Amino acid sequence: MVLHSKGRKHDDAAAADHVAEDLLRMFGVLVDEAHEICQLPLPSLNYLQHDGSAASTGTMADLARPA
């Protein structure tokens, strides 16, 4: 597995980005686009504090919008 093969010196965030890029590529996303997507900040999940349910707070598109 990629996360374990690099050893402890490998940066965890970089490893997660690499795995995410590889997954996007497996789903057909182009290399440059996958890299660009993985460089975006994670969306805010503050709206989930209402009742803990993503289903009652909006759509998946809302997750992609930066706070």
C-alpha positions in Angstrom: 0.0 0.0 0.0 1.3 3.5 -0.9 0.7 4.9 2.6 2.9 2.3 4.2 5.5 1.8 1.6 7.0 5.3 1.9 7.9 4.9 5.6 7.5 7.3 8.4 9.5 10.1 6.8 6.9 10.6 4.1 4.6 13.4 4.7 1.1 12.2 5.6 -0.7 15.0 3.8 1.3 14.4 0.6 0.6 10.7 0.8 -3.2 11.4 1.2 -3.1 13.8 -1.8 -1.3 11.2 -3.9 -3.8 8.5 -3.1 -6.7 10.9 -3.8 -5.2 11.9 -7.1 -4.8 8.2 -8.0 -8.4 7.5 -7.1 -9.6 10.4 -9.2 -7.5 9.1 -12.1 -9.1 5.7 -11.7 -12.4 7.4 -12.2 -11.2 9.0 -15.4 -10.2 12.5 -14.3 -7.2 13.9 -16.2 -3.8 14.1 -14.4 -3.7 17.9 -14.3 -7.3 18.2 -13.2 -6.9 15.6 -10.5 -3.9 17.4 -9.1 -5.7 20.7 -9.2 -8.7 19.3 -7.3 -6.4 17.8 -4.6 -4.8 21.2 -4.1 -8.1 22.9 -3.2 -8.9 23.5 0.5 -11.3 21.1 2.1 -14.9 22.4 2.4 -16.2 23.6 5.7 -18.5 21.1 7.5 -19.9 23.6 10.0 -23.4 23.2 8.5 -23.4 19.5 9.7 -23.7 20.7 13.3 -27.5 21.2 12.9 -28.5 17.6 13.3 -25.4 15.7 12.1 -27.1 14.7 8.8 -25.8 15.8 5.5 -29.0 14.7 3.9 -31.1 17.4 5.6 -28.7 20.3 5.0 -28.2 20.5 1.3 -26.8 18.8 -1.8 -23.4 17.3 -2.5 -22.6 20.4 -4.6 -22.8 22.4 -1.3 -19.9 20.3 0.0 -17.7 21.4 -2.9 -18.2 25.1 -2.2 -15.5 26.7 0.0 -16.7 28.4 3.1 
